[in-house]
Amino acid sequence: MQEVRCASCNRKLAEGLFQQLNIKCPRCGTLNSMRVENPSPPRVENSEPECQRAPSSSNLIERQSP
């Protein structure tokens, strides 16, 4: 997780994961705008078409039954 502090008074404003954040400091009133310069690309869970995937165990059981 990334810690976010005010650019003016250094008060901790937030902690977490973000791509873009606008937050006003309650102590000094400074508007802090931050964004990630190189966000990680979205994860691709499975890009393989279904027809090319190996059969699941439930399909194997159905095929082996007489």
C-alpha positions in Angstrom: 0.0 0.0 0.0 1.1 3.5 -0.7 1.0 6.3 1.9 -0.3 9.7 0.8 0.9 12.8 2.7 0.1 16.5 2.2 2.6 18.3 0.0 2.4 21.4 2.2 2.3 20.2 5.9 3.2 16.5 5.5 0.1 15.3 7.3 -0.8 11.7 6.5 -4.0 11.9 4.4 -4.6 8.3 3.2 -3.1 4.9 2.6 -4.0 2.5 -0.2 -3.8 1.7 -3.8 -5.0 4.3 -6.3 -4.5 5.4 -9.9 -5.7 9.0 -9.4 -6.5 10.9 -6.2 -7.6 14.4 -5.3 -7.8 15.0 -1.6 -8.0 18.2 0.5 -5.9 18.4 3.6 -8.1 19.1 6.7 -5.2 20.7 8.5 -3.9 23.3 6.0 -6.5 23.2 3.2 -4.1 22.3 0.4 -5.6 20.4 -2.5 -3.4 17.5 -3.2 -3.7 15.9 -6.6 -1.8 12.7 -7.3 -1.8 10.0 -10.0 0.2 7.0 -10.9 2.7 7.7 -13.8 2.9 4.0 -15.0 0.0 2.0 -13.8 0.4 -1.7 -14.1 -1.6 -3.2 -17.0 -4.8 -5.0 -16.2 -4.3 -8.7 -15.4 -5.6 -11.1 -18.1 -6.9 -14.2 -16.2 -7.3 -16.5 -19.2 -7.0 -15.3 -22.8 -7.1 -18.9 -24.2 -10.3 -19.6 -26.2 -12.5 -22.3 -24.6 -12.2 -24.7 -27.5 -8.4 -24.9 -26.9 -8.6 -25.5 -23.1 -8.0 -28.9 -21.7 -11.2 -30.6 -20.6 -12.1 -30.2 -16.9 -12.4 -33.2 -14.6 -16.2 -33.0 -14.6 -16.2 -33.4 -18.4 -13.8 -36.4 -18.2 -16.2 -38.1 -15.7 -19.2 -37.6 -18.0 -17.2 -39.0 -21.0 -16.1 -42.1 -19.2 -19.6 -43.1 -18.1 -21.3 -45.8 -20.3 
